[in-house]
Amino acid sequence: MNLNVGTKVALAVAAAAVCVAGAIGVLVHRITAADQLATARSGLDRELLSAADDHAVGRESPARLDPPDLPGPVARAVRRDVRVTYLEHDGAHPVLWAATRVSDRKVLALSRPYDPEERSLAALDRTLLATGATATVLVSLTGLVLGVRMGRRATAAARTAERIADGDLDARVRPHGRDEIARLAASVNAMADALGARLEAERRVTADIAHELRTPVAGMSTAVGLLPPGRASELVASGMQKLRGLVEDVLEVARLDSRTATVDTEQREVSAMARRAVAGLDDVCVRVTADAVVATDPRRVERILANLAANTLRHGAPPVEVEVDGPVVRVRDHGPGFPPDLLAVLHTSGPQRFRTGSSTGGTGLGLTIATGQARLLGARLTFRNHPDGGAETELRLPLE
């Protein structure tokens, strides 16, 4: 069973309170019992000495000579010329004895019930138990309040860290006090600031590089058109087309990172968007199980589906199936599927830029752009391997 910090602190405080109350109760009980017994023995011993003096002068006294019920330990001690007091617990009621030898064969003894002291000690135990229980409850409640407060602060810091990990770099924790949790909150805020500054620097560099490349790439594309027809010009044109696509992808990533992209919402059928997205791709078929009309940005949805289909064709194996099931679109190939290490990364931190997890080439920006577009639309992308083989990506569009 997993317990949060507040519960653990409350249980620890309650356990400590029980231990302290129990230790104090046992100590007070033993000290009181020893003091009561010492006082009773001292008083009965004085009475025995007075009775011995009365016996010596022939006066009557409450003491008895050679009582038949004298306990054995008392009789053995008296034979060694020892004046003794002894608490007997053999019967239902404890009895305190005091005895001494008054002649070679005579033993003078006094006894009295020890019940009053036992009752007083029992009353003390009840008082200690009630006091200890009350103190334990009060301390436990105090510990619970402190534990819940600490747990809430730690939970708030953890949730803020999770929001930062999900991309909300504006999330911050409000530190309170100067304890370890306050230091943790300040560290989370400092981490968010440093991460935001680093990502912002990377975004600026990415956007600046992409913008600087657009002009020379456009000029090179124009120059390629002036080359004489032939195999060489075709290779250059193909390379320029890929370079232009890469520059546009980098610019799109920069726009998504800077959160300057806008969404133009329209009512569109999901099947129509899926067919337009894959219209220019070979070995891709669209299958409509159930259609739906959603309010979304059709250009961005088509960009997502086109990227997913192209990425599947590049790294998987045909045929590629695009299944429309209401607001859900699944893109599946019949290749080996996602590598386990790439699938683990996709499930935890999402697609990584310029990493494809495949040796077939590509820039690795397709899934990154698709994920950014989906996040912008409020949609959800799920990556998995199909039970019958192949990689499958599911796009779930919001109905409202």
MOHU-V627031 format. One record per backbone hydrogen bond with DSSP energy under -0.5 kcal/mol. CO is the residue of the C=O (numbers start at 1). NH is the residue of the N-H. If there is no record, write none. Layout:
co->[CO:CO]
nh->[NH:NH]
This chain:
co->[4:5:6:7:8:9:10:11:12:13:14:15:16:17:18:19:20:21:22:23:24:25:26:27:28:29:30:31:32:33:34:35:36:37:38:39:40:41:42:43:44:45:46:47:48:49:50:51:52:53:54:54:55:64:67:71:72:73:74:75:76:77:77:78:82:84:86:86:88:94:95:95:96:97:98:99:100:106:106:107:107:108:109:110:112:114:115:116:117:118:119:120:121:122:123:124:125:126:127:128:129:130:131:132:133:134:135:136:137:138:139:140:141:142:143:144:145:146:147:148:149:150:151:152:153:154:155:156:157:158:159:160:161:162:163:164:167:168:173:179:180:181:182:183:184:185:186:187:188:189:190:191:192:193:194:195:196:197:198:199:200:201:202:203:204:205:206:207:208:209:210:211:212:213:214:215:216:217:218:219:220:221:222:223:224:230:231:232:233:234:235:236:237:238:239:240:241:242:243:244:245:246:247:248:249:250:251:252:253:254:255:255:255:256:262:263:266:266:268:269:270:271:272:273:274:276:278:281:283:285:287:287:290:292:292:294:294:296:296:297:298:299:300:301:302:303:304:305:306:307:308:309:310:311:312:317:319:320:321:321:322:322:323:323:324:324:325:327:328:329:330:330:331:332:335:339:340:341:342:343:344:345:345:352:364:365:366:367:368:369:370:371:372:373:374:374:375:380:382:384:386:390:391:392:393:393:394:394:395:395:396]
nh->[8:9:10:11:12:13:14:15:16:17:18:19:20:21:22:23:24:25:26:27:28:29:30:31:32:33:34:35:36:37:38:39:40:41:42:43:44:45:46:47:48:49:50:51:52:53:54:55:56:57:58:59:58:109:70:75:76:77:78:79:80:80:82:81:84:99:88:97:95:114:88:97:112:86:110:84:108:102:103:66:109:100:64:98:96:118:119:120:121:122:123:124:125:126:127:128:129:130:131:132:133:134:135:136:137:138:139:140:141:142:143:144:145:146:147:148:149:150:151:152:153:154:155:156:157:158:159:160:161:162:163:164:165:166:168:167:169:171:175:183:184:185:186:187:188:189:190:191:192:193:194:195:196:197:198:199:200:201:202:203:204:205:206:207:208:209:210:211:212:213:214:215:216:217:218:219:220:221:222:223:224:225:226:226:227:234:235:236:237:238:239:240:241:242:243:244:245:246:247:248:249:250:251:252:253:254:255:256:257:258:259:260:261:259:264:265:268:296:294:273:274:275:276:277:278:279:281:284:320:322:289:324:326:270:294:268:296:266:298:301:302:303:304:305:306:307:308:309:310:311:312:313:314:315:316:334:321:285:323:332:287:324:325:330:289:290:328:397:325:395:323:332:393:321:390:343:344:345:346:347:348:349:350:355:355:369:370:371:372:373:374:375:376:377:378:379:378:396:394:392:389:386:333:384:331:395:382:396:329:397:380]
